[in-house]
């Protein structure tokens, strides 16, 4: 079994209770990385990403022809953590025909009139394909938890701990159902520090070509930072399972973040028992006849 080569991340074990304030956000997460130093670590990460991108392109084709599995990649993060850039860089070498990216914004009236998983169910990848959720059904235990006024109308109006625990259970059951039917799920929380978020917000204000990225709501959400960290902690601790684990990826340094994400995706795909279809005797005979016909033209 291929193991991840880049260890600059945390895979949350089922039942483990992590505290985000104890999880690193920078590149030097291990003593080994610190010993190597930032310059060499950055060069190693870039080489690893290049290697993984080449392998990912190959294994994507195998995923398609094997036609038994699909891959769902879930990205969650605070604003400016780098979800879009990570998707762009890590998936840059694959065949776009086999990959779909869904960016879920504020739900519509129609979507609010269904259960909270409905709009996501319609977008899960079919067998042989890779699906990416840029934000996901976790928004309904993150943003909605911080802003309960955004919750759709429900019979039970009590938004207590039991309510949220039930939602975590629904998510776990949904993900287990997908896994049992051949969808491998990888969940990434891009863990950005508040200090670096401020720096990136300032860049959006200072650089005209990035002004469009800034929204007044970004500052309003930043003021609820502690509430979001609490919501993320509870969600991650309650929904990191054997079938759909959470990976906490330090996001202060984009090069380290992309290397970690790319290596995890490539590794997990290569660990599937993918294979090219075996031909029957009849199919082999047809191939031989086709070869003979072409040679005799």
C-alpha positions in Angstrom: 0.0 0.0 0.0 1.3 3.4 -1.0 1.7 5.7 2.0 1.5 9.5 1.9 4.9 11.0 1.5 4.0 14.4 2.7 3.1 14.3 6.5 2.3 17.9 7.0 -1.4 17.3 7.9 -3.6 15.7 10.5 -5.9 12.8 9.7 -8.6 12.8 12.4 -9.2 9.4 13.8 -12.8 8.3 14.5 -13.7 9.3 18.0 -10.7 11.6 18.4 -11.4 15.0 19.9 -9.2 17.5 18.2 -8.8 21.2 19.2 -8.1 23.4 16.3 -6.1 25.8 18.3 -3.7 23.0 18.9 -3.4 22.1 15.2 -0.7 23.9 13.2 -1.5 26.2 10.4 2.1 26.7 9.0 4.5 24.6 7.0 6.7 23.3 9.9 4.3 20.8 11.4 6.9 18.1 12.2 10.4 18.0 13.6 11.5 16.4 10.3 10.2 19.3 8.3 11.8 21.8 10.7 15.1 20.1 10.3 15.0 20.2 6.6 14.2 23.9 6.6 11.7 26.0 4.7 13.6 26.4 1.4 14.3 22.7 1.0 10.8 21.7 2.3 9.3 24.0 -0.3 11.3 22.5 -3.1 10.5 19.0 -1.9 6.8 19.8 -1.8 6.8 21.2 -5.3 8.6 18.1 -6.6 6.1 15.9 -4.8 3.2 17.7 -6.2 4.5 17.4 -9.8 5.0 13.6 -9.2 1.5 13.2 -7.8 -0.1 15.2 -10.6 1.5 12.8 -13.1 0.3 9.8 -11.2 -3.1 11.3 -10.6 -3.6 11.7 -14.4 -2.9 8.0 -14.9 -5.0 6.8 -12.0 -7.9 9.0 -13.1 -8.0 7.1 -16.4 -8.0 3.8 -14.5 -10.8 5.0 -12.3 -12.9 5.7 -15.4 -12.3 2.4 -17.2 -12.6 0.3 -14.0 -16.2 1.9 -13.6 -16.8 0.7 -10.0 -15.8 3.6 -7.9 -16.1 7.4 -7.8 -14.3 10.0 -5.7 -15.9 12.8 -3.8 -13.6 15.5 -2.5 -15.0 18.0 0.0 -13.3 21.3 0.8 -14.2 23.4 3.8 -12.4 26.5 5.1 -12.7 30.0 6.3 -12.6 32.8 3.6 -9.3 33.2 1.8 -7.9 29.8 2.9 -7.2 28.9 -0.7 -9.9 26.4 -1.8 -10.2 27.7 -5.4 -6.4 27.8 -5.9 -5.9 24.3 -4.4 -8.6 22.9 -6.7 -6.9 24.6 -9.7 -3.4 23.5 -8.9 -4.0 19.9 -7.7 -6.5 19.0 -10.4 -4.6 20.8 -13.2 -3.3 17.7 -14.9 -6.4 15.6 -15.1 -8.9 15.1 -17.9 -11.6 17.7 -17.3 -14.2 15.3 -18.8 -13.8 13.1 -15.8 -14.1 15.8 -13.1 -16.8 18.2 -11.9 -16.5 21.0 -9.5 -19.6 22.3 -7.6 -19.4 25.6 -5.6 -22.4 25.8 -3.4 -23.6 29.3 -2.6 -26.6 30.4 -0.5 -29.5 28.0 -1.0 -32.4 28.9 -3.2 -36.1 28.9 -2.0 -36.5 25.5 -3.7 -33.5 24.0 -2.0 -34.7 25.3 1.4 -38.0 23.6 0.9 -36.2 20.2 0.7 -34.1 18.4 3.3 -30.6 20.0 3.8 -28.9 17.2 1.9 -31.1 17.3 -1.2 -29.1 19.8 -3.3 -25.9 17.9 -2.7 -27.3 14.5 -3.5 -28.0 15.6 -7.0 -24.3 16.5 -7.5 -22.4 13.4 -6.2 -20.2 12.0 -8.9 -21.2 8.9 -10.9 -18.9 5.9 -11.1 -15.6 6.6 -12.8 -15.6 10.3 -12.1 -14.2 12.7 -9.6 -16.5 15.2 -8.0 -15.3 18.2 -6.0 -17.5 20.1 -3.5 -16.2 23.7 -2.9 -18.1 24.0 0.3 -20.7 21.3 0.9 -23.5 20.0 3.1 -21.2 20.9 6.1 -22.3 24.5 5.6 -25.5 23.3 7.3 -23.7 22.5 10.5 -21.2 25.4 10.2 -22.7 28.7 8.7 -26.2 27.7 9.7 -25.0 26.9 13.2 -23.3 30.3 13.5 -26.3 32.0 11.9 -29.3 29.9 13.0 -31.7 32.4 11.3 -30.6 30.9 8.0 -32.1 27.5 8.9 -35.0 26.3 6.8 -38.4 25.9 8.4 -38.6 22.6 10.4 -41.3 21.1 12.6 -39.1 21.1 15.7 -38.0 24.7 16.4 -35.5 23.8 19.1 -31.9 24.3 17.9 -30.2 22.6 20.8 -27.3 20.2 21.0 -29.5 17.3 20.2 -30.6 18.9 17.0 -27.0 19.3 15.8 -26.1 15.8 16.9 -28.9 14.5 14.8 -27.5 16.4 11.8 -24.1 14.9 12.3 -25.7 11.5 12.4 -27.6 12.3 9.1 -24.3 13.3 7.5 -22.5 10.2 8.7 -25.3 8.0 7.4 -25.3 9.8 4.1 -21.6 9.4 3.6 -21.7 5.8 4.6 -24.4 5.2 2.1 -22.3 6.7 -0.6 -19.2 4.7 0.4 -21.1 1.5 0.4 -22.1 2.2 -3.2 -18.6 2.9 -4.4 -18.0 6.5 -3.7 -14.7 7.2 -1.8 -14.9 10.4 0.2 -12.0 12.7 1.2 -12.7 15.7 3.4 -10.3 18.6 3.7 -10.4 21.4 6.2 -7.9 24.0 5.1 -6.8 25.4 8.4 -5.9 29.0 8.1 -4.7 31.3 10.9 -6.5 34.5 11.7 -3.3 36.4 11.2 -2.8 35.1 7.7 -6.4 35.7 6.8 -5.9 39.3 7.7 -2.9 39.5 5.4 -4.8 38.0 2.5 -7.7 40.3 3.0 -5.3 43.3 3.0 -3.9 42.0 -0.3 -7.4 42.0 -1.8 -7.8 45.6 -0.8 -4.4 46.7 -1.9 -4.3 45.0 -5.3 -6.8 46.3 -7.9 -6.9 42.9 -9.7 -8.0 41.3 -6.4 -10.6 43.9 -5.3 -13.4 41.8 -6.8 -12.7 39.0 -4.3 -13.4 41.2 -1.3 -16.9 41.5 0.2 -18.1 43.4 3.2 -19.5 40.2 4.6 -15.9 38.8 4.8 -15.3 41.2 7.8 -18.6 40.3 9.4 -17.8 36.6 9.3 -14.3 37.3 10.5 -15.8 38.8 13.7 -17.4 35.4 14.3 -14.1 33.6 14.1 -14.3 31.9 17.5 -17.8 30.8 16.8 -16.7 29.2 13.5 -13.8 27.5 15.1 -16.1 26.0 17.6 -18.5 24.9 14.9 -15.7 23.3 12.8 -14.3 21.5 15.9 -17.6 19.9 16.7 -18.4 19.0 13.1 -14.9 17.4 12.5 -15.0 15.5 15.8 -18.5 14.2 15.1 -18.1 13.3 11.4 -14.5 12.0 10.9 -15.2 8.3 10.3 -13.4 5.3 8.9 -15.3 5.7 5.6 -15.1 9.5 5.4 -12.1 10.8 7.3 -11.4 14.5 7.9 -7.9 15.8 7.0 -6.8 19.1 8.7 -4.4 20.7 6.2 -2.3 23.7 7.4 -3.2 26.5 5.0 -0.9 29.4 5.9 1.6 28.3 3.2 -0.1 27.5 -0.1 2.7 25.3 -1.4 2.6 23.1 1.6 -1.2 22.9 1.5 -1.3 21.9 -2.1 1.4 19.2 -1.7 -0.5 17.6 1.2 -3.8 17.6 -0.6 -2.4 16.3 -3.8 -0.6 13.5 -2.1 -3.6 12.4 -0.1 -5.8 12.3 -3.2 -3.3 10.4 -5.3 -2.5 8.0 -2.5 -6.1 7.1 -1.8 -6.9 6.6 -5.4 -3.9 4.4 -6.0 -4.9 2.3 -2.9 -8.2 1.3 -4.6 -8.2 -2.1 -6.3 -8.5 -0.5 -9.7 -7.9 -2.5 -12.9 -8.5 -2.5 -16.6 -11.4 -4.8 -17.6 -10.6 -8.4 -18.5 -11.6 -9.4 -22.0 -13.6 -12.5 -22.6 -12.5 -15.1 -25.1 -15.2 -13.9 -27.5 -13.9 -10.3 -27.2 -10.3 -11.4 -27.8 -11.4 -13.2 -30.9 -13.2 -10.1 -32.2 -10.0 -8.1 -31.7 -8.0 -10.6 -33.6 -10.5 -10.5 -36.5 -10.4 -6.7 -36.5 -6.6 -6.7 -36.6 -6.7 -9.2 -39.5 -9.3 -7.1 -41.4 -7.2 -3.9 -41.0 -4.0 -5.6 -42.0 -5.7 -6.9 -45.2 -6.9 -3.5 -46.4 
